[in-house]
Amino acid sequence: MNIKSNENTGFIASGYLMPFLLVTTLFFMWGIPNNLNGVLIKQFMKSFELTVFKAGLIQSAFYLGYFLLAVPAAKLMQKYSYKVGIVSGLLLYGFGCLLFWPAAILGTYGFFLFALFIIASGLAFLETGANPFIALLGNKNSSERRLNFSQAFNPIGSVVGVLLGTVFIFSGVEPDESKISALKAAGEYDAFLQHETLRVVKPYLVLAVFAVLWAVLIIRTKFPVFKEEEKDLEKDDGHFTDLFKIPHFVKGVIAQFFYVGAQVGTWSYFIMYVQDYTGEAEKMAGYLLTGTLIAFGIGRFSATWIMRFVTPSKLMGIFSIVNVILVSISMIAPGWIGMWALFFTSFFMSLMYPTIFAMSIKGLGPNTKIGGSVLVMAMIGGAILTPAMGLIAQETDSMAMAMIIPLVAYVYIFYYSWFGSKPETASRAA
């Protein structure tokens, strides 16, 4: 059955509840590895004896996969369908997770970075397909609400990911210099590091199995074909440059770059911020990270409901100003006050990714897939801004100072919300 998204009057296109549910579950599935990275940074600093900057390269390898594979993913879906792209992404995701096993046995940090790159390459397919698929699968006037609803399951995956890491990866053993010296003297230090490295394997093997099973379910389910997809087949590949003539789209890409950098950077270093300024152990810091992700999930569901009464752009503008204030507090008053301020930024950042995405792809028509891929490419912000935060923290010896990057990000998102995404800007471009 062929459908055109702007002809659908319901919240979900009639007869396609099952594809909606299967694709919505993908938001949960990619939230797990995304937020296991924060645990991996802390774990690999211990097991591979890395600096903060080198550990931040975990996010660089991860989001480089998004950047490099987003456009190929869009091209594949242009030629075939959303379904083919999503299944391909799940298989890549599962393969990357399986690579954690040989990487742990070899004990090579570079191999882990390669495995993370493969996982992210699969997720690039999933996000390039799932976000516009959900946005198109119903009335265009409810696209932001529909995408916020589906994206609300992403933080549930985030919480599961951090819990998996805290419980199954963190051993709770944090040897100080004297303990390390004693282990080395006894010839047990290398065995300790290997044991800490092997702890990462089991959660990723479980994810690999789940990804393959979900691919099989999607293969066996009937998916809609949008009329926009048929138009794509009739046109050449010249859409990419045309997108950058649309001001609201270009500004949306920049906003997404800053948002992902702020989100990934904040969560990647949250555990270290907690330990540096409150003195809590790694497991307690991990549970606090879980808590901030729960706040993120509550924020997503709340925003979906509030958008029934407040326009998405205005709501995002209000939330971004609140985050400017909260991040400023985390910088000025590091400690328990700063920690709680940083904790609650997750609630107010929650609506930003899906809202920026939905507002940016409006009016793109047959260019929707390639536009979605560019927005996924903008996730390179996580690869660039996260190690930049690590470098600032390393050079200033202050994790609080590193929060200047999320602060700048939220200032720009406020500008985009109130000015860059104005409907008249989009209509002039059209």
Summary of the structure (lengths in Angstrom):
residues: 430
radius of gyration: 21.2
end to end distance: 28.7
largest distance: 72.4
contacts: 1646
relative contact order: 0.16
helix: 82%
strand: 1%
